[in-house]
């Protein structure tokens, strides 16, 4: 590495090992200016921001330059490319773990030995004083430039040519050839782990946290969802009142019934999805999620795999697509295939709008919010636990019979518990929620418009005998007689055993584009059938079956919920699975076995509970 240069680099790469606070530092430096994308030719996430000093890139964390995981290999390759272009390198080190930090920085120095790139160091976790002093002394011996976070942020926002000022480390006493070994896990973390990792207390604590997680998901998001629903209802009624009578009735129906009512009833669930991302991020950034993975490694060893499978499974609770892609981290090809086959069973965020709509009480006269929240929490928790348990059972079956292979070793780092940064948490939730709205919103809007068309046509002629000269007017048919209604009624003989009528059939078929379309499809169908401005829940609550009883009984709701819990209704997931397995054989297997599970579960629920 060359000596410090007078001209600062035009781009900076943030590098560091996982769990050192690198992304938190990146968020603190650039905040909302960050852009999220992928590294060229990969699916690895890339976060960067344009500053007055050039491009700042947050590379994925890696432990050493011999890493084999795809995200870490991409980070190392980007490091080499930046070094060749003389980019500035900012190494983020965890000062509470000096030994590991020194090993990492020595590797970086070796890689930069013949490069003109300048290396700067930023220290995090400086609340543990003794290791920090030790690390400062060793870094001073290596003549490295240590830059305070505040100084680096200030420099990024200025145009001065010189680099950021460094701290004076001459006061740090060098510590050499000592027998003292620094404990790299804080005593505070060790005390918590005595409970969190206990063979009996650990799982009990985890179960309590997850139950609280789902209760908060309902109770916390409820008021925001009610306000969102009221806003959508107000927007629909206002648009209807302002629309001139007789002016473009088809366009009016498309805008009000299709776009506002259909798409709006999906956007109502955005606060709950944001809360889901917030709680998952909170568990991860606090350090607890790594403990969950370690606890479950004992279970996964009995399933024929390792705790490495837990990270793709956790990703699956957000979306099956990145979960399948992250299965690349499992080196064992048969274990990776087994995991891909069961990942679509994990309850992704796309299912949440359906779960929330049907898990909430739809009984007439159900006004007790506490009882409703309790019932909803129990149903929602079951919809996450049961499919996950089935996925684990099938994973064991595949690993021990069809795709049996030696189990690979599993190593995981347990970071110290820490208080998550509110700024980083909010930025992460914003990025995840915005990504969901952009990704799902486009598909839902297109699917809803198509569904509106097939639910409104073919147009029929109605004679107007009130006029002196009889005339005929073209109007939309009843939804049941539309193209969509005909398709829904045609498969009704096959789905009646599950309690599905033609409306549910239409929404189910439409949801193959995206699961969230189920809600917008139901909203569109109910909206086209009636002229009142009642909400979707109110319309479903007031609906009656042929005997005059409530249509949306507990049995019918559970049948639909279980069908969506098990069925593979995501075209994008099939495409990714085909790409990862290099064959259509396994996606077809996934679709078949999950379809059978969905049909059997829905049929049992409706036939037993009615």
N, C-alpha and C positions, 0 to 999 in steps of 0.2 A: 504493500500500500504506500502510496506517495505521501509526502508530508502535507500538512494543511495548506490548501490553496487559497489564494486571495479572491478568486472568482467563485461564487457559489454555483452549484449545479443547477441545471434547468429543470430537473425532475428528481423526485425523492421516492425511495422505496422503503416502506415500513416493514421490517422483518422481525421475527421473534418466534419463540416456541409457543405452542398452544397454552392458553390460560395465563398469559403474563400481563393482560390488560392492554394488548396492542389495539384491538378494535375500539375499546373505550377511549384510548388516547386519540385514535383517528377521528372518532365522533366529536371529541372535545376540540380538536383542531379545526375541523371544517364544518361540522354540524349538518345543516340542511343542504349544503352545497354538494354533498356526496351523490354520486351516480352509481347505480348498481347495474352490472351487466355480466357477461361471461368472458373469460379469457378466450382468445381466438382458437377455434377448433375444438373447444371443450365445453363441458357443462358446469365447470367450476366457477363459482360466483366471484366476481371481480368488483371491488369498491374503489372508486377513485374520485378525485376532486381537483378542479382547476383553482390554483391560488396565484397570487401575484409573483410567486417564485417558480411557477410552472406546475407540472402535474404531480400530485401526491397519490400514491397507490398503496393500498393496504393489502399486502400479500397474505395468503393463507399461512397459518402457523405450521412450522415443521421443526422436528427435534434435532435432526442432523442432515448432512448433505448426502446421506445414503438412504434416505426415506424412500419407500416404495408405494405408498398410497398416492392415488392420482392427484388429489388436491395439493399434497406436499411436493410431488414431483413438478407440478405446474409452477408452484411458488419458487422452487429451486431453479427451474429453467428461466423464469422471469428475472431471478436474481442474476444469473449468468448474462442474460441479454442486457440488463441494466448496467452491469459491470463493464461490458464491452463498450457501452455508449457513455461511460464515465458518469452515470447517474449517482446522485448522493444516496448513501445507505444509512438508514436510521435503525439501529438495533435496539429493540425494546427488551429490557432485562428486568426480571422479577428480583428485586433486591432482597426479598425474604428467603430466596433460594440461591445463595451466592455460588455454591459449588457447581450447580447445574448451569447457572448463567455464565460462569467463567469458561466452562467447557464449550458452550455454544459460541461465545465471542472469540475464543481461540480458533475454532473452526472457521469462523467468518474471516478472521485476520489471515488465516492460511490461504483462503480463496482469493483474497484481495492483495496478495503479496506483490504481484506484478501489475496491479491495476492502478489507474489514476483516480479511481473513485475514492471519495473521502468517506470515512466512517465516523458517524456520530452515535452517541449512546444516550438513551433516555431511560431513567430508572423509574420503576413503579413499585407499589407496595412498600413504601418506605416507613411504615409504622413500626417495624421491628428493627430496633436501632443497631444492635450488635452485628447482625449479618450485613447491614447496610455499610457500616464502617469498614468491615472486612472487604466487602466488594469494592468500595471506593479506593481502598489502598491497593488492591490488586489491579484495578483499572488504571490507577495513577502510574503504577510500574510499567504498564503497557503503553503509556503516553497517549491514552485515548481521550477524545474530546467529549466530555459529559455535558449535555445540554438540558437545562431545566425545561419542563413542559411549557411554562408560561412564556419563556424566551423563544422557544420554537414556534409557538402560536403567533407571537408578535412578529417574528421575522417572516413568517409565511404571508402575512398581510402587508408587508412593506416591500419597497423596491430597491432597498440598499444592496449593493453588489456583494458586500462581505457576508460571510456566513454568520449564524447566530452565536452570541457570546456563550462561553462555557463557564462552568463553575470551577472554583479553585479547590483542588483536592490535595494540596500539599500538606494540609493539616491532618489528613488521614494517616494513621500509623500503619506501616506495612506489617502484615502478619505472615510469617513464613515458618515452615517446619514446626508447626505446632500440632500437638496430639488432639487438640480440641476439635470436635466435630459439631457443626451447627445442625440443629434439628430443623429440617426443611418443612415440617408441618407444624403449625402453631399449636400451642397448648389448648387454645380456645377450640380449634378444629378437632383436636384429639378428644376433648371432653364431649363434644357433640357427637363425634363418631362412635363413642362408647355406647351411645343409644341408637344412632342411625344405622350402624353396621352390626348391631347385636342380632344374633340368629333369631330371636323371638321378638324383641322390642322393635327391631328395624322394620320388619314387614308390617307390624301393627301401626307404627308411625307412618309408614308409606300409605297404608290403607286409609288412615285418618286424613292425611293430606289430600289424597285423591278424592275422597268423599266431600271434603270441604271445597276442593277445586270445582267440582260439578255443582255444588250448591251455590257457590258464588257466581258461577257461570249463568245460572238462572236468575238468582235474586239480584245480583249486581247489574246485569244487563237489562233487566225487565223495564225499569223506568225509561231508559234511553230508547228501547224498542217501542214502547208505548208512544213516546213522543214522535219517533220516526213514522210509525203507523198513522198517527194523527196528521202528520205533515203530508204524507202521501194521499190520505183521504181528502184533506183540504185542497191539495193541488188538483186532484181529479174533479172535485165538485166545483172549484173555481173555474177550471178550464171549461167544464160543461156549461156553466151559467154564462160565461163570456162568449161562447161559440154561437154565432148567429144561427137562428133557426132555419133549417132547410139547406144550409150551406155545406156542401160536400159531406154528406152523412157517412160515407165510407171512410173518408179521411178522419172524421171526428171519432168514429169507432176505433180506428187504428191507433190514434193518439191517446184517447182516454182509456179504452178497454185493453189495448195491446201494450203500449209503451208505459204509460203512467201506472196503470193498475198491475199489469203483468210483471214488468221489470221492477217496479217500485216495491212490490211485495217480497222480492228477494233482497233488495237493498235495506229493507227493514232490519234484516239480521246482521248487518255490518257491525253494529256496536257489540253484539255478542261474539262475533268472529274476532274483532279487535281485542276483546277481553280475553279470549282464548289464547291469542298470540302473546298478550301481555303476561299471563300467568305462566305459560310455558317458558318465556324468556326470563321471567323472574326466578323460576326454579333452576334454569340452566346457569344464569349468570351468578347466582348465589353459591353455586358449587354443589348443590344437593343432587342434581340430576345425575352427576357422575357416580354418586353413592348408590342411586337406584340401579344404575347399570351394573355396578359391582355386585350388589345383592342378587340381581337376576342372573348373574353368571353361573351361580350355583344351580339355578333352575335350567338354564340353557345347556349346561353340561349334561343334564339328564335327557335333554331333547336331541342330543347328538350334535350340538354345535357349541358355540362359545358366546360370551357376552358381547363380542364384536357385532353380533346380529342385532343387538338392542338399539344401536344408533340408527340404522335404517328403519327399524320399527317405530322409533320415536319420530323420525321424519315422516312416517306414514300417517301420523295423526294430523299432519298439516296437509300432505298431498302424497298420493301413491307414486307420482312420477319422479320427484326427487328422491323418494325412498328407494325405488328400484335402481335409480342411477347410483345412489350411495352404496348399494350392495356391492359395487366394484371393489370396495375396501376389503372384502372377504376374498382371500387368495384361493381357497379351496373351491374349485369350479362346481362341484356337485352341491356343496353346502350353499354356495351362492344361488344356484338354480332353485334349490329347495326353498330358500328365503324369498326369492322373486315370486314363486308360485303362491305364497301365502300373504304377501304384503298387501294386495288389494282388499283383504279382509279387514285390515286395520281401519278404524273409523276416521276418515279424512274430514277436513273442514267443509268440503262440499256437501257432506251428508247433514251437517249441523242445521241448516235451515229446515230440512224435512223433519229432523228429530225434534227441533224446537216447536214446530207447528203442531205435530201430532202427539208429542209427549205432554204438552200442556193440556189441561182439562178442557174438553169440548162438551161436557155434559151441560144440559140446560139447567139453569139455576145454580151452577157452581160459582159461588161468589167469594168463597173463603180463600184469600191469597196464600195463607200459610199452608193450608191443605193442598192447594194446587201446586205450590212450589215444592212441597215434600214429595208428592206423587211424581211430578216432573223430574225431580232430582233422581229418584229411585229408578224411573224408566230410563233416563239418560245414562246413568251410571251403568245400568244393565246392558245398554246398547254399546257401550265401550268395553265392558268386561267380557260379555259372552262371545262376541266375534273374536276378541283377542285370545280367549281361552281356546276357541276352536282353531285359530291360527297356530297356536302353540302345539295343540294335539296333532294337527296335520303336519307341522314341521317335524315333530318327532317321528311320525309315520314315514315321511319321505326320507328323512336322514337315516332311519334304521332299517329301511327295506328297499325302496325303489332306488334311492340315490345314496346308498351307504358309502362312506369314505372316512378316513381317519380325521379326528377332531383336531383343529389347529389351536395353538396356544393363544391365550388372550392376555394382553397387558393394557392397563389403563392407568392414567395419572389421576390422582385425587387432589384437586386444587384446594387451597385453604378456603374456608368459608369467608365470604366477604359481602359487604353491603353493596348491592347493585347500584350503578350510576343511573340516576333518574333520567338524565339527558340521553344516555345510550339506550336505555330501555324504551323511551318514547320514540327515538329515531328508528329503532328496530321494529316496534309495533307499527309505526307509520309506514315504513317500507313494506312490511309483510301485508298489511291491510290494503295498501294501494295496489300492490301486485295482485292480490286476490280480486279486487274490484276491476282492475284493468283486464286481467285474464278471463275471469268468469263473466264480467259485464258484457264484453263483446259477443261471446257465445250465447249468453242468455237473451240479449237483445235480438240477435239474428233469429234464434230459435223461436222466440215469442212472436216475431213478425210473421214467420212462416206458419206457425200454429194459428195465428189470427186469420191468415188467409184461408187455410183449410177448414177453419171453424166457421167462416163467414160465407163461403161459397159451397155449392153452386147457388147463384141467385135464382129466385123463383118469382113468377108473376102473380100478383094479387089483384083481382078485379075491384075497381072502385065504383060501385053502383050508386053512390050518393050523388054523383054528377048527372046532369041531364043527358049528357053523352057518355055512356060507360067507357071507362079507360082502364088500362092495366098498369100497375106500378111494380117495378122490380125491387124486391126486398130480400134480405138475408133470411135463410130458413132457420127454424129452431136448431140449436147446436147439435141436437141428437140426430138431425137429418143432414147435417153438413158432411163434407168429405171426412173430416176427423171423427165425427160421430159415427159414421158408417163403419170406419175401421175399428173404433172402440167397441161397437156392438157386435162386430163380426167375431171378435176373439172373446166375447163375454162368456160363451159356453165353456171355454177352457179355463177362465179365471174366476168364475163364480165360486168355485170350491175354496178359493182364497179370500172370498168376500169382496173381490174387485168388481165394480160396475164399469159402465162405458166411460165415465169421467176419469176414474182412476186409471183405466187402460190407456186413455189418450195421454194423460200426464206421464205415465210410466214409459210409454213408447217414446215420447218426446224427450224424456230425460236421458236417453242414451247419448245425446250430444253432450250433456252436462247434467249431473244430478240435480243441481239447483233449479233446473228448468221445471222440475216437478211442481214446485211451489208456484212459479209464474204461470204454468199451464192450468193448474187448478183455479188460480185467481182469474185468469182470462175466461175460463169456462163458466164460472159462477157469475162473472161480470156480464157476459153476453146473455146469460139466461134471465137476468133481472135488471131492473132500472134503479133500484134503491142504491144508496151510497153506503151501505153497511160494509164493515170490514170483512176480510176473508174469514176470520175466525167466527164472527157473528153469523155469517151465512152458513158456515159448516155446522155451527152449534144449533141452528134452527132447522136444519134439514131433517126430513122424516123418511123412513123406509115405507114399504108398501103396507105394513101393518100399523103404521102410525107412530111407531116408536122412534127413538133417536137413530139416525143413520150411522153416525160416527161413534159406534160403541167402542168399549175398550178392546174387544176382540178384533174388530176391524182395524182400529188404529195400530194395534200391535202387529197385525198381519202385514200391513203396509210397511211399518217400521222394520220388521225382521226381514222382509223381502229386500229392502234397500240396504240393510246391514250386511247381507250376504251376496247379493247379486253384483256381478261385474258390469256396471253400467257407466262405462267411461271409455269412449273410443280412443282418447289420447293415451290412456294407460295401456290399452292393447297394442298401440303402435310402439310405445317405448319398450314393452315386454318383448315384442317381436325383434326389435333392434338389438336388445341386450342378449337375447337367447339365440339370435341368428337363425330363427325358424318360426313359422306360423304354428308349428305343432304344439308348443307349450302354451301360447296364448289361447289356442282352441281348447286345450285341456283345462286351463283356468276358467274360461267362460262356461264350459260344461259343468264342472264340478261345483262351481259357485252358483250356477243357475239351479242345479238340483237342490243344493242346500237352501237356497232362497225359497223355492217352491214348497219344499217339505216343511220348513219352519213357518212360513206364512199360512199354509193349510192347517197345520196343527193348532196354531194360535187362534184362527178363526173358528175352526170346528169345535175346539174345546171351550172357548170363551164367548163365541158368538158375536 
